[in-house]
Amino acid sequence: MFGEQPDDLWLWVETCKRRQAQDLNTAKAAKADQYVAAVEAFGEQHGHPGAGR
C-alpha cells in the first residue's frame, strides 16, 4: 500500500485517529498507539513530515 499509493497516507492517519478515539480496552488502545507511531514514522521517513499530526 505505502509503496504504491503514498498519497493515501492520510487515510491511514485518519483510521488511526478514529481508532484512538474509540472506547478501547487497554490492549487495543496500546495497539492503536503503535499503529499511529508507525504511520508517523513512515510518513517522516518518506517525505510526509507531520503525517500523523
Secondary structure, 3 states (H helix, E strand, C coil): CCCCCHHHHHHHHHHHHHHHHCCCCHHHHHHHHHHHHHHHHHHHHCCCCCCCC
